Amino acid sequence: MHWVVQNNLFNERGFHDLMQVLERGGIPHTLVKVIPFDGDVEPTVDVTGPIVVMGSLSLTRYALKRGWAPGAFINDNFDFQVWQQHLGEYLLNGDARVYRFGDVPPQDGPFFIRPCLDDKSFSGMVTTWEEFADWREKVRGLEEYATLTEDTRVAVSAPKSIQREYRMVVVDGRVITGTRYKLGDRVMSSREVEPEVYAFAQRMADRWGPDRAYALDVFMHEDQLSVGEINNLNSAGFYAYDVGKMVAAIEAMNF
């Protein structure tokens, strides 16, 4: 496997671990710069055989454009509406309603809103109707240049109080590593993941998965575990999970 890694991930704790694993294991890799607005990379990567990328969503799109295999693990299953169908009651915001961004109706009190797709058009957040209406008007004025438009599908639900947040890595249906990255509102990356979290994540992986590899975020709300969201592994943050285990699992895949 040839790994193509974006070179401006230096602030990511796991980036240094990733580079050490690749270098110590003699695994071929190339550091690239993603050219803003252009979508290409420097230097050009022309290798044969399996290639996988780690970096921004722009790099995953570039991998798809090049037709690399596996390239990036991303497809139409990374959509909140698909998660609702497969995970139902196990999805934290499984009761959310989906609207076009331009059609979200007035909401009473604070509410949570997120894009349905894993497209980074905006980050999920809790807001009020007044704040949202003002923001939407500003977006309408910039729509010609923005990834967020009136047609963007969004999920709207009641806000939840999250006690803990975990990122679990799933490869070919098996949970291989994980990290607790938040306690309440505090970001505290740690490999200390309780056995019950691993067990819950594996039950969810057994139930359904969007692709052969992905990041499964597990949240604790009112002392109950739920799936918070599912992310494209290639562009999801490492936090403190065991990068070596992730690399070994990807390297063991057949294409």
BELCORQUI-V945409 format. One record per residue. N is the residue number from 1. RES is the residue in one small letter. SS is DSSP state (helix for helix, strand for strand, loop for the rest). NEAR is the number of other C-alpha atoms within 12 Angstrom. Layout:
n | res | ss | near
N | RES | SS | NEAR
N | RES | SS | NEAR
This chain:
n | res | ss | near
1 | m | loop | 30
2 | h | strand | 29
3 | w | strand | 37
4 | v | strand | 40
5 | v | strand | 37
6 | q | strand | 36
7 | n | loop | 27
8 | n | loop | 18
9 | l | loop | 25
10 | f | loop | 18
11 | n | loop | 14
12 | e | loop | 25
13 | r | helix | 21
14 | g | helix | 29
15 | f | helix | 30
16 | h | helix | 24
17 | d | helix | 26
18 | l | helix | 38
19 | m | helix | 30
20 | q | helix | 18
21 | v | helix | 24
22 | l | helix | 28
23 | e | helix | 19
24 | r | helix | 14
25 | g | loop | 17
26 | g | loop | 13
27 | i | loop | 23
28 | p | loop | 24
29 | h | strand | 29
30 | t | strand | 28
31 | l | strand | 29
32 | v | strand | 26
33 | k | strand | 26
34 | v | strand | 31
35 | i | loop | 19
36 | p | loop | 13
37 | f | loop | 11
38 | d | loop | 13
39 | g | loop | 21
40 | d | loop | 23
41 | v | strand | 31
42 | e | strand | 21
43 | p | loop | 16
44 | t | loop | 17
45 | v | loop | 27
46 | d | loop | 18
47 | v | loop | 18
48 | t | loop | 14
49 | g | loop | 18
50 | p | loop | 26
51 | i | strand | 35
52 | v | strand | 42
53 | v | strand | 44
54 | m | strand | 46
55 | g | loop | 38
56 | s | loop | 34
57 | l | helix | 29
58 | s | helix | 27
59 | l | helix | 39
60 | t | helix | 38
61 | r | helix | 30
62 | y | helix | 34
63 | a | helix | 37
64 | l | helix | 24
65 | k | helix | 16
66 | r | helix | 23
67 | g | loop | 19
68 | w | loop | 28
69 | a | loop | 26
70 | p | strand | 32
71 | g | strand | 36
72 | a | loop | 39
73 | f | loop | 40
74 | i | loop | 36
75 | n | loop | 26
76 | d | loop | 18
77 | n | loop | 26
78 | f | loop | 30
79 | d | strand | 29
80 | f | helix | 39
81 | q | helix | 31
82 | v | helix | 25
83 | w | helix | 35
84 | q | helix | 28
85 | q | helix | 20
86 | h | helix | 23
87 | l | helix | 29
88 | g | helix | 22
89 | e | helix | 19
90 | y | helix | 30
91 | l | strand | 32
92 | l | loop | 34
93 | n | loop | 35
94 | g | loop | 27
95 | d | loop | 23
96 | a | loop | 28
97 | r | strand | 27
98 | v | strand | 30
99 | y | strand | 24
100 | r | strand | 22
101 | f | helix | 32
102 | g | helix | 24
103 | d | helix | 21
104 | v | loop | 26
105 | p | loop | 21
106 | p | loop | 18
107 | q | loop | 23
108 | d | loop | 16
109 | g | loop | 16
110 | p | loop | 20
111 | f | strand | 29
112 | f | strand | 31
113 | i | strand | 34
114 | r | strand | 38
115 | p | strand | 35
116 | c | loop | 37
117 | l | strand | 31
118 | d | loop | 39
119 | d | loop | 30
120 | k | loop | 22
121 | s | loop | 24
122 | f | loop | 22
123 | s | loop | 18
124 | g | loop | 25
125 | m | strand | 21
126 | v | strand | 22
127 | t | strand | 26
128 | t | loop | 23
129 | w | helix | 21
130 | e | helix | 17
131 | e | helix | 18
132 | f | helix | 28
133 | a | helix | 20
134 | d | helix | 14
135 | w | helix | 20
136 | r | helix | 26
137 | e | helix | 17
138 | k | helix | 18
139 | v | helix | 24
140 | r | helix | 21
141 | g | helix | 15
142 | l | helix | 15
143 | e | helix | 19
144 | e | helix | 12
145 | y | helix | 12
146 | a | loop | 17
147 | t | loop | 21
148 | l | loop | 30
149 | t | loop | 26
150 | e | loop | 25
151 | d | loop | 22
152 | t | loop | 31
153 | r | strand | 29
154 | v | strand | 35
155 | a | strand | 38
156 | v | strand | 38
157 | s | strand | 30
158 | a | loop | 24
159 | p | loop | 25
160 | k | loop | 27
161 | s | loop | 22
162 | i | strand | 25
163 | q | strand | 24
164 | r | strand | 35
165 | e | strand | 39
166 | y | strand | 45
167 | r | strand | 43
168 | m | strand | 51
169 | v | strand | 47
170 | v | strand | 39
171 | v | strand | 35
172 | d | loop | 26
173 | g | loop | 26
174 | r | strand | 32
175 | v | strand | 35
176 | i | strand | 31
177 | t | strand | 38
178 | g | strand | 41
179 | t | strand | 39
180 | r | strand | 36
181 | y | strand | 30
182 | k | strand | 26
183 | l | strand | 22
184 | g | loop | 19
185 | d | loop | 12
186 | r | strand | 13
187 | v | strand | 17
188 | m | strand | 18
189 | s | strand | 26
190 | s | strand | 25
191 | r | loop | 25
192 | e | loop | 26
193 | v | loop | 28
194 | e | loop | 22
195 | p | helix | 16
196 | e | helix | 18
197 | v | helix | 33
198 | y | helix | 30
199 | a | helix | 21
200 | f | helix | 28
201 | a | helix | 44
202 | q | helix | 29
203 | r | helix | 24
204 | m | helix | 36
205 | a | helix | 34
206 | d | helix | 19
207 | r | helix | 18
208 | w | loop | 29
209 | g | loop | 39
210 | p | loop | 34
211 | d | loop | 28
212 | r | loop | 30
213 | a | strand | 39
214 | y | strand | 43
215 | a | strand | 45
216 | l | strand | 46
217 | d | strand | 42
218 | v | strand | 42
219 | f | strand | 36
220 | m | strand | 30
221 | h | strand | 23
222 | e | loop | 14
223 | d | loop | 14
224 | q | strand | 23
225 | l | strand | 29
226 | s | strand | 34
227 | v | strand | 41
228 | g | strand | 38
229 | e | strand | 42
230 | i | strand | 45
231 | n | strand | 39
232 | n | loop | 44
233 | l | helix | 40
234 | n | helix | 40
235 | s | helix | 34
236 | a | loop | 35
237 | g | loop | 35
238 | f | loop | 43
239 | y | loop | 34
240 | a | loop | 33
241 | y | loop | 35
242 | d | loop | 32
243 | v | helix | 33
244 | g | helix | 29
245 | k | helix | 26
246 | m | helix | 35
247 | v | helix | 37
248 | a | helix | 20
249 | a | helix | 25
250 | i | helix | 37
251 | e | helix | 26
252 | a | loop | 14
253 | m | loop | 20
254 | n | loop | 15
255 | f | loop | 15
